[in-house]
């Protein structure tokens, strides 16, 4: 539990990293150049490859938002050797709803839906598909999910600097039946962001956080705030999550 009376800051010196590759997806922003234009950094000469198509057998096993998450990961370098950190507030919640509806109707839930409803199911599928045995971690932290996922990913770099780490964030709005439980910038969802992180060699980025933040319906969510910072030139940026205020810095 976080002590709200004594703000705690994560040490910047231990949380340095570089983003060696990235891919994001949202409705109407499906290429890197579309995101660069969104951030005010359009570059017609830059790589603008679209998300790769998933094999049919893999596509049939995941939900629509899961397909986008896997596609974004496969669009990034090092997907076959990086350790995966999957961060999501809701995960593939449509699967959970299907399981709950089956139980409510007195039926046995589908074994496939039940087995894939766990939070790290997508990371497991991706590792099987790519033959990647580096391991994976799943993180869920409400509106701070992306921030905690980034800290986990950078911590993996500190532990094993020679192995890249892939952070995969994805979320979609809760179904209308769960509207009372919606909180924070769900207006910005669905959203997927995958990034290959590596140990810094020269200029780097850092992440830090202080305890103390309030949920704010109008606040841009954390992954969008970070992506705007990554694609821009500002030396620092801050964003509020649910219980933490996050800060990104460029470090020389």
ABEGO torsion letter per residue (X at the ends): XBBAABBBBBBAAABBBBBABBBBBBBGBABAAAAAAAAGABBAABBABBBBBBBAAAAAABBAAAAAAAAAAAABBGAAABBBBBBBAAEBAAAAAAAAAAAAAGBBBBAAAAAAABAAAAAAAAAAAAGBAAEBBBBBAEAAAAAAAAAAAAAAAAABAABBBBBBBBBBBBBAAAAAABBEBAAAOBBBBBBBBBBBBEBBBBBBBBBGBBBBAABBBAAAAAAAAAABABABBBBBBAABBBBBBBBX
